[in-house]
Amino acid sequence: MAAATRKNPGLNVDWHPASLPTGTGILQRTAVTADGNAAKGTLYTPTGREPRETTVVVLMHPRVDFSRHYLIPALIEAGHAVFAQQARDAGNDLRLIHEQTLLDLAAGLEWLHGVGFRRTVGLGNSGGGGLLTYYVQQSLRAPENRVARTPAGRPSALDKAVLPELDALAYLAPHPGQGPLLARCIDPSVTDEEDAFSVDPALDPFAEENGYRPAPESSAYTPEFVARYRAAQLARIARIDEKARACVADAAAARAAVKRGDGTAEDRRRAGTARLITVWRTDADLRAMDQSLDKSDRAYGSVYGADPEKTNYGITGFGRLATPDAWLSTWSALSSNAAIEKAGPEMVLPTLLVTYTADNCVFPSDFEGIVAAIGSSDKHVAGIAADHYGNPVGGGARDGAVALLDPWIRELS
């Protein structure tokens, strides 16, 4: 099958409000979370439908505003209400703490339940898959068994919050979580975290002697190189984890000194100043260059572009700048709780899993691992020939997933 021609409109914005079905109701809502944040959401309702008659599809991504997600018009046309909950750090994930983001979703769901929707169905697209899986895990646990502290050691408030339950969860091009995603695309050849251009030649993914070939020729990495590379990726993440935890400990010690009353002027500054971690070169998944690895319908290149060497050394990429708390909660494959591998066994709700077969972000083994990790006994699996943003192979409308979602939602008991 020919690879999809990749566009990059982003995950959300692809329609004008005028393209919504005639009479669509639009309501913007702000709810207060358990930790006092203002959680913003947008509700779209079909014409003439009362909440008690309607299933509401709940969209959320930890980093992206889904209020204009490309499936919204087609879902409304099919008769479903749609609620897009915005994460507090959408559009600027510098401080993204996944545990806080769950509180944002909880506030939105509490409001939806309060206005009488008879069913809430989560739709976890891309990074929304890991987020919603983590939410379901925590919502199904007794409060005393929830994650009480973030990976950086701060109170999460999850053990004190009301976490309304979803009724079902659909996954669309889900990746395994921000941390596991970054673990496969971070460049392990970086030898000095302070030097963006430091390179260990033995691990350089863009060195011809290691198997690299520029597009359009597929690279060809040996199994031995792939194994060394993946182990080195986790080792680099462990080093950044160590740095993040040292920053957290330093700030905590300064705050403790200030609280005791014996803190110095430097302690006061260190207690109140945010540390930032810069992570160079995070667009180097070997599968982006070697199409024999995890074979699929995809084109050469990554989700960021057709030339990973250029984007890897550029400003784009996952997790490029974060606070220590955000790194540990969101981007560390070793520390983050928001990974489907960790939370998936407790995701026992009715489940639909849809993969895009020309995806340059989620590869076949990733999707297979997600399917295996989900603990539900009611799982339906399907595939669509499209790229990560839903652009179909050969062209056409991006809303083909609704043809799978609509009957599945209607069949939920």
C-alpha positions as CSV (number, residue, x, y, z in Angstrom):
1,M,0.0,0.0,0.0
2,A,1.3,3.5,-0.8
3,A,2.4,5.6,2.1
4,A,0.2,8.5,3.0
5,T,1.2,12.0,1.9
6,R,1.9,13.7,5.2
7,K,0.4,17.0,6.1
8,N,0.8,18.5,9.5
9,P,-2.3,20.5,10.4
10,G,-1.9,19.5,14.0
11,L,-4.2,17.2,16.0
12,N,-6.9,19.7,16.7
13,V,-7.6,22.7,14.4
14,D,-9.1,21.7,11.1
15,W,-12.5,23.3,10.8
16,H,-14.3,26.6,11.1
17,P,-17.3,26.9,13.4
18,A,-19.4,27.5,10.4
19,S,-18.7,23.9,9.3
20,L,-20.6,22.5,12.3
21,P,-24.0,21.0,11.6
22,T,-26.7,23.6,11.6
23,G,-28.1,24.3,15.1
24,T,-25.1,22.9,17.0
25,G,-25.1,24.1,20.5
26,I,-21.8,25.5,21.8
27,L,-21.2,26.1,25.5
28,Q,-17.9,27.1,27.1
29,R,-17.7,26.0,30.7
30,T,-15.2,26.7,33.5
31,A,-15.1,24.4,36.5
32,V,-13.1,24.6,39.7
33,T,-10.8,21.6,40.3
34,A,-10.0,20.0,43.6
35,D,-6.8,22.0,43.8
36,G,-8.4,25.3,42.9
37,N,-7.5,25.5,39.2
38,A,-9.9,26.9,36.6
39,A,-10.6,23.9,34.2
40,K,-12.0,25.2,30.9
41,G,-14.0,23.0,28.6
42,T,-16.2,23.3,25.5
43,L,-19.4,21.4,25.0
44,Y,-21.0,20.8,21.6
45,T,-24.5,19.4,21.4
46,P,-26.6,18.2,18.5
47,T,-29.8,20.1,17.6
48,G,-32.8,19.4,19.8
49,R,-31.1,16.7,22.0
50,E,-31.4,16.8,25.8
51,P,-28.4,15.6,27.9
52,R,-30.3,12.7,29.3
53,E,-30.9,11.4,25.8
54,T,-27.3,11.8,24.6
55,T,-24.0,10.2,25.0
56,V,-21.2,12.7,25.3
57,V,-17.8,11.9,23.8
58,V,-15.1,13.4,26.1
59,L,-11.9,14.5,24.4
60,M,-8.7,15.6,26.2
61,H,-5.0,15.7,25.5
62,P,-2.4,16.7,28.2
63,R,-0.6,19.1,25.9
64,V,-3.0,20.1,23.1
65,D,-6.3,22.0,23.1
66,F,-8.8,19.6,21.5
67,S,-11.7,22.1,21.3
68,R,-11.5,22.0,17.5
69,H,-10.5,18.4,17.1
70,Y,-11.0,17.2,13.5
71,L,-13.6,14.6,14.5
72,I,-16.0,16.9,16.3
73,P,-18.2,17.9,13.3
74,A,-18.7,14.3,12.2
75,L,-19.4,13.1,15.7
76,I,-22.1,15.8,16.1
77,E,-23.6,14.9,12.7
78,A,-23.9,11.3,14.0
79,G,-25.9,12.6,17.0
80,H,-23.3,12.6,19.7
81,A,-22.5,15.5,22.0
82,V,-18.8,16.2,22.4
83,F,-17.0,17.8,25.3
84,A,-13.4,19.0,24.9
85,Q,-11.7,19.4,28.3
86,Q,-8.7,21.6,28.2
87,A,-5.7,20.8,30.3
88,R,-4.3,23.6,32.4
89,D,-1.0,23.5,30.5
90,A,-2.3,23.0,27.0
91,G,-0.2,24.8,24.5
92,N,2.6,25.3,27.0
93,D,3.7,22.0,28.6
94,L,6.7,23.5,30.5
95,R,4.9,22.7,33.8
96,L,2.8,19.8,32.8
97,I,2.1,17.6,35.8
98,H,-0.1,14.6,34.8
99,E,-1.6,14.3,38.2
100,Q,-2.9,17.8,38.1
101,T,-4.3,17.2,34.6
102,L,-6.4,14.4,35.9
103,L,-8.0,16.9,38.3
104,D,-8.9,19.1,35.3
105,L,-10.6,16.2,33.6
106,A,-12.4,15.2,36.9
107,A,-13.9,18.7,37.2
108,G,-15.2,18.6,33.6
109,L,-16.7,15.1,34.1
110,E,-18.4,16.1,37.4
111,W,-20.1,19.0,35.5
112,L,-21.2,16.7,32.7
113,H,-22.7,14.2,35.2
114,G,-24.4,17.0,37.0
115,V,-26.2,18.3,33.8
116,G,-27.5,14.8,33.2
117,F,-25.6,13.1,30.3
118,R,-26.6,9.5,30.4
119,R,-23.2,8.2,29.3
120,T,-19.7,9.6,29.1
121,V,-17.3,8.0,26.6
122,G,-13.7,9.0,26.6
123,L,-11.8,9.4,23.3
124,G,-8.1,9.1,23.8
125,N,-6.4,10.4,20.7
126,S,-2.6,10.3,20.5
127,G,-1.3,11.5,24.0
128,G,-4.9,11.5,25.2
129,G,-4.7,7.7,25.3
130,G,-2.2,7.6,28.1
131,L,-3.9,10.5,30.0
132,L,-7.3,8.9,29.9
133,T,-6.0,5.5,30.8
134,Y,-4.3,6.9,33.9
135,Y,-7.5,8.7,34.8
136,V,-9.6,5.5,34.5
137,Q,-7.0,3.7,36.7
138,Q,-7.2,6.3,39.4
139,S,-11.0,6.8,39.2
140,L,-11.7,3.1,39.7
141,R,-9.5,2.9,42.8
142,A,-10.6,3.7,46.3
143,P,-9.3,7.2,47.2
144,E,-6.8,5.8,49.7
145,N,-5.3,3.6,47.0
146,R,-4.7,6.4,44.5
147,V,-1.4,8.0,43.7
148,A,-1.0,10.4,46.6
149,R,2.1,12.1,45.5
150,T,3.6,13.1,42.1
151,P,6.9,11.5,41.0
152,A,8.6,14.7,42.4
153,G,7.0,14.1,45.8
154,R,4.4,16.8,45.9
155,P,0.8,16.0,47.1
156,S,-1.3,15.1,44.1
157,A,-4.8,15.7,45.7
158,L,-6.0,12.6,43.8
159,D,-6.7,10.8,47.1
160,K,-9.0,13.7,48.1
161,A,-10.7,14.5,44.8
162,V,-13.9,13.3,43.4
163,L,-13.1,11.4,40.2
164,P,-16.3,10.6,38.3
165,E,-16.1,7.5,36.2
166,L,-16.2,7.2,32.5
167,D,-18.5,4.5,31.0
168,A,-16.2,3.4,28.1
169,L,-13.0,4.4,26.4
170,A,-12.0,4.6,22.7
171,Y,-8.4,5.0,21.6
172,L,-7.5,6.6,18.4
173,A,-3.9,6.5,17.2
174,P,-2.9,6.2,20.8
175,H,0.8,6.3,21.8
176,P,1.9,4.5,25.0
177,G,2.3,7.7,27.1
178,Q,4.5,10.8,26.9
179,G,7.4,9.1,28.7
180,P,7.5,5.8,26.7
181,L,7.1,7.9,23.5
182,L,10.1,10.0,24.3
183,A,12.1,7.0,25.3
184,R,12.0,5.8,21.7
185,C,12.8,9.1,20.0
186,I,15.3,10.7,22.4
187,D,18.8,10.8,20.9
188,P,21.1,8.7,23.2
189,S,24.3,9.9,21.5
190,V,24.2,13.1,23.5
191,T,27.3,13.0,25.8
192,D,26.9,16.3,27.5
193,E,23.5,17.6,28.5
194,E,24.8,21.2,28.3
195,D,26.0,20.8,24.7
196,A,23.4,20.4,22.0
197,F,26.0,19.2,19.5
198,S,27.9,16.6,21.7
199,V,27.9,13.2,20.0
200,D,29.1,9.7,20.8
201,P,29.9,8.4,17.3
202,A,29.1,4.8,18.3
203,L,25.5,5.8,19.0
204,D,25.0,8.5,16.3
205,P,21.7,7.6,14.5
206,F,22.7,9.9,11.6
207,A,26.1,8.3,10.9
208,E,26.4,6.2,7.8
209,E,28.7,3.8,9.5
210,N,25.9,3.0,11.9
211,G,23.4,2.3,9.1
212,Y,21.9,5.7,8.4
213,R,20.8,6.7,4.9
214,P,19.0,10.0,4.1
215,A,15.6,10.0,2.4
216,P,14.3,8.6,0.2
217,E,16.6,5.6,0.9
218,S,15.6,3.7,4.0
219,S,18.3,3.4,6.7
220,A,19.4,-0.1,7.7
221,Y,20.4,-0.4,11.4
222,T,21.7,-3.8,12.6
223,P,19.9,-5.6,15.4
224,E,23.0,-5.1,17.6
225,F,23.0,-1.3,17.0
226,V,19.2,-1.1,17.7
227,A,19.7,-3.0,21.0
228,R,22.6,-0.8,22.1
229,Y,20.7,2.4,21.0
230,R,17.5,1.5,23.0
231,A,19.5,0.6,26.1
232,A,21.4,3.9,25.8
233,Q,18.1,5.8,25.4
234,L,16.9,4.6,28.8
235,A,20.3,5.3,30.3
236,R,20.1,8.9,29.2
237,I,16.6,9.2,30.7
238,A,17.9,7.8,33.9
239,R,20.6,10.5,34.0
240,I,18.1,13.2,33.4
241,D,15.9,11.7,36.1
242,E,18.9,12.0,38.5
243,K,19.4,15.6,37.6
244,A,15.7,16.4,38.0
245,R,15.5,14.7,41.4
246,A,18.6,16.7,42.5
247,C,16.9,19.9,41.5
248,V,13.8,18.9,43.4
249,A,15.8,18.0,46.5
250,D,17.8,21.3,46.4
251,A,14.6,23.3,46.2
252,A,13.0,21.3,49.0
253,A,16.0,21.8,51.2
254,A,15.9,25.6,50.6
255,R,12.2,25.7,51.4
256,A,12.7,23.8,54.6
257,A,15.5,26.2,55.7
258,V,13.2,29.2,55.0
259,K,10.3,27.5,56.9
260,R,12.5,26.8,59.9
261,G,13.5,30.5,60.0
262,D,17.2,30.0,59.5
263,G,17.3,30.3,55.7
264,T,19.7,32.6,54.1
265,A,19.0,35.1,51.3
266,E,20.3,32.5,48.9
267,D,17.9,29.9,50.4
268,R,15.0,32.2,49.8
269,R,16.0,32.6,46.2
270,R,16.6,28.9,45.7
271,A,13.2,28.1,47.3
272,G,11.3,30.3,44.9
273,T,13.1,30.0,41.6
274,A,12.0,27.4,39.1
275,R,14.6,25.1,37.7
276,L,14.4,24.3,34.0
277,I,15.7,21.2,32.3
278,T,16.6,21.5,28.6
279,V,16.6,18.2,26.7
280,W,18.4,18.4,23.5
281,R,17.6,16.3,20.4
282,T,14.4,14.4,20.9
283,D,13.4,13.4,17.3
284,A,15.6,10.4,16.7
285,D,13.4,7.3,16.7
286,L,15.3,4.7,14.5
287,R,12.0,3.7,13.0
288,A,11.6,7.1,11.4
289,M,14.7,6.4,9.3
290,D,14.6,2.6,9.0
291,Q,11.4,1.5,7.4
292,S,12.2,-2.2,7.9
293,L,11.8,-1.7,11.7
294,D,8.1,-2.1,12.7
295,K,7.0,-2.3,9.0
296,S,3.9,-0.3,8.2
297,D,2.4,2.0,5.5
298,R,4.3,5.0,6.8
299,A,6.6,7.3,4.8
300,Y,10.2,8.0,5.7
301,G,10.5,10.5,8.5
302,S,9.0,11.3,11.9
303,V,5.7,12.9,13.0
304,Y,7.6,16.2,13.0
305,G,8.8,16.1,9.4
306,A,10.4,14.2,6.6
307,D,14.0,14.9,7.7
308,P,14.6,13.7,11.3
309,E,18.2,14.8,11.2
310,K,17.1,18.4,10.7
311,T,14.3,18.3,13.2
312,N,16.4,16.4,15.8
313,Y,18.9,19.3,15.9
314,G,16.2,21.9,15.6
315,I,13.9,23.5,18.1
316,T,11.0,21.1,17.8
317,G,10.6,17.8,19.6
318,F,8.9,16.2,22.6
319,G,9.9,17.3,26.1
320,R,12.5,19.8,25.0
321,L,12.1,22.1,28.0
322,A,10.5,21.2,31.3
323,T,10.6,21.8,35.0
324,P,12.0,19.0,37.1
325,D,8.5,18.1,38.3
326,A,7.1,18.0,34.8
327,W,10.0,15.9,33.5
328,L,9.4,13.3,36.2
329,S,5.6,13.3,35.9
330,T,5.3,13.5,32.2
331,W,8.4,12.8,30.1
332,S,10.4,10.2,32.0
333,A,9.6,6.7,30.9
334,L,11.1,5.5,34.2
335,S,9.2,7.8,36.6
336,S,5.9,8.9,35.0
337,N,2.7,7.2,36.1
338,A,0.9,8.2,32.9
339,A,2.0,5.2,30.8
340,I,-0.5,2.7,29.4
341,E,1.9,-0.1,30.3
342,K,1.5,0.9,34.0
343,A,-2.1,2.0,34.1
344,G,-3.6,-0.2,31.3
345,P,-4.1,-3.4,33.4
346,E,-6.7,-1.5,35.5
347,M,-8.5,0.0,32.4
348,V,-11.3,-2.5,32.4
349,L,-14.0,-0.4,30.7
350,P,-15.5,-1.4,27.3
351,T,-12.7,-0.5,24.8
352,L,-12.3,0.4,21.2
353,L,-8.8,0.6,19.8
354,V,-8.2,2.2,16.4
355,T,-4.7,2.4,14.8
356,Y,-3.7,4.5,11.9
357,T,-1.5,2.2,9.7
358,A,0.6,5.0,8.1
359,D,1.5,6.6,11.5
360,N,4.9,8.1,12.0
361,C,4.4,8.5,15.7
362,V,2.7,5.2,16.8
363,F,4.2,2.1,15.2
364,P,2.8,-1.4,15.0
365,S,4.6,-2.8,18.0
366,D,3.5,0.2,20.1
367,F,-0.1,-0.3,19.2
368,E,0.1,-4.1,19.8
369,G,1.7,-3.4,23.3
370,I,-1.2,-1.0,24.1
371,V,-3.8,-3.6,23.1
372,A,-2.1,-6.2,25.2
373,A,-1.8,-3.9,28.2
374,I,-5.4,-2.9,28.4
375,G,-7.2,-5.0,31.0
376,S,-10.7,-4.8,29.5
377,S,-12.4,-8.1,28.6
378,D,-14.4,-6.1,26.0
379,K,-11.9,-4.9,23.4
380,H,-12.6,-4.2,19.8
381,V,-9.6,-3.5,17.5
382,A,-9.5,-1.9,14.1
383,G,-7.2,-0.1,11.7
384,I,-7.5,2.8,9.2
385,A,-5.0,3.6,6.5
386,A,-4.0,7.1,7.6
387,D,-1.2,9.1,9.1
388,H,-1.1,10.2,12.7
389,Y,-3.3,13.2,12.0
390,G,-6.0,11.1,10.3
391,N,-5.0,12.1,6.7
392,P,-6.0,9.0,4.7
393,V,-3.7,7.1,2.4
394,G,-4.6,8.3,-1.1
395,G,-6.4,11.4,0.2
396,G,-10.0,12.1,1.4
397,A,-11.7,13.2,4.5
398,R,-10.1,12.8,7.9
399,D,-13.2,11.7,9.8
400,G,-13.3,8.0,8.8
401,A,-12.8,7.0,12.4
402,V,-16.4,8.1,13.1
403,A,-17.7,5.2,11.0
404,L,-16.1,2.9,13.6
405,L,-16.9,5.1,16.7
406,D,-20.6,5.7,16.0
407,P,-21.8,2.1,15.9
408,W,-19.6,1.1,18.8
409,I,-20.9,3.9,21.0
410,R,-24.5,3.0,20.1
411,E,-24.0,-0.6,21.0
412,L,-22.8,0.2,24.5
413,S,-25.2,-1.1,27.0
